[in-house]
Every structure is written in structure tokens, then in C-alpha cells.
């Protein structure tokens, strides 16, 4: 697929009306969205729709992956830590990472990439590694 | 049957399958229904069950406390399968249904729980209701009762089990046994346990 930030934003924010995803992909996004917000809406009918595009093995793979992430992201959110790398691939301190990514998760195209590039040393984003804490 | 049908026990080709079944029989939370559904995706039964078993039935936080937390979370997830399972190991260690109910209710005022246990129960209670209340001050309080390793053990257990409970909720499954341990079919389990548990997320 050659995943880009634009595709991530499209999948997270506009997948329903997007022309960039197949019906199977849109259904997987919907599965994820409902699992986190309204799992009672996922029943026989929804799984019937999934089966038109995915095997039972693939549905279990998706369901477990989504459940796992739904559980862990909330836990990790309470621990207040940030990625070790900036969006352009530099190893950064937790302080710089916090400054780059901000307090709320948003599209990397709306702040984090620009902030990372503004803070990158001369000679390329990957040239310098921040000191280990 | 659950919306995704479990594989027959003898159809599963999973590394360590006999060991997984043995642990399911010993602990019964989960029973083998869950792992036979996971086994639809090759490799998943072992990977997920190993992690769930380690976080729930092993480690350095009492298993009985983690069993109460597991039930409390399953009720939050609205999952008729995990909420109605009971760990045989925890029962053998002295856990009663009254204590499970106490841990899922007004545990803060209950003198049967220590301050350390109340913190752990509150940790699980808040995680998928008001996670923003779990911050530095909350963890600082937890560190007065538990080591960092124990807090990670609790947090990891809460996250993994809750995630799998939400997934299982969508499949409409029930335990393979009644509360006394007698094997039952799905229709009888449904009749015994009823269609709803707790304050389930999303109704």
C-alpha cells in the first residue's frame, strides 16, 4: 500500500466517504470504530458483512488486534509517555517528543511534522540523536 | 454458538495446544471456548492465552484480587462470556462470590479490602470510565502500596483482559459450564446467565 500520513488521516477521519479505500477496508475501520465506542452494535449482521470480505481467520485476527489496541492504548495513555522518535525519524528526548506531539493525538500533518522539522539539527533529521535520559 | 464458531478441540493445530487446554481446565478463566475461537487465526491461541494466563494467574499480585478485577472489567465491557467465568484457582485460594460482588460494587467503603486492594480495584474501575483521573498523583499513591513491577502487572492485565472482553462481547458467547462447574450447552448457559451483565459499555 505504501502508507502515507495522508492515508492515515483519510482512514481515521474520512474513511466512510473516501474513494481511496475498498469496501473491505472501510468495514475493518468501522469494526475498529464500533469496538471502541459502541460494541453492542456489532452483532450477527455486522459479522455477516465482514464474512463477505474476510475469512474467519482474518476476522479473528482483526478482532483480537482491535481489542488488544483498544485495551492497551487507554492504559498507555495513563502513563504519560511519548514516542522515542520524532515523525521524521530522529531519536528525541521525552521533553522534545512531548513538545512535538502535544497533549492530544492529532494528525502528524497538523503540527508534529512541522515542529519536528523546525527542531531538527542541520545536516538532516536523522543526523543527531538526542542524549539518552 | 458464538458468532464465530470455535474450532473442534481435535482440529486445532497449535504449538503447545495440550498445555493450553490443561491450563484452561485448571483455571477455567478462560475456558477452552475462547482459545478455540482464537485458534481460527493460526498462532493466536498460544500467543494471547500465554499473555492472559501470565498476567492473570501468575505474577506477584494476588490472583484472587486479579480475578475480582477481571470480573469487574468484564461487566464494564458488557461481556456475557468473561463476566460469567470464575477462576477455579481463585476459588481454591478462598475467593467467594460475595467478595467478587463487593469488588464490583462499593469497594471503597468495604472493610474487607485493604487500602492496597482498594487502589487496585479503583485503578481498574477508572481505566475505562475516567482514565484521565489516572495520572501522576494516582500512580504516586499506588506506589505506596505496590512496586512498579506490580503496577505494570496490574496495568498490563487490565488492558489485555479488557481488550479481549470487548472482542468477546461482540461474539455473544457464554461459558461452557454453569456456576457449579457442570458442563452446559449454549442455550442452557444463556438461560442461566441471562443476556446482560453490569453497566456494559455502549448499552
Interface residues (C-beta under 8 A of the other chain):
Chain A: X35 X37 X38 X39 X40 X41 X42 X43 X44 X46 X47 X56 X57 X58 X59 X60 X61 X63 X64 X66 X67 X68 X69 X70 X71 X72 X74 X75 X76 X77 X78 X79 X80
Chain B: X3 X4 X5 X37 X38 X40 X41 X42 X44 X48 X77 X78 X127 X128 X131 X134 X135 X136 X138 X139 X155 X156 X158 X159 X160 X161 X162 X163 X164 X165 X166 X167 X169 X170 X171 X172 X200 X201 X202 X203
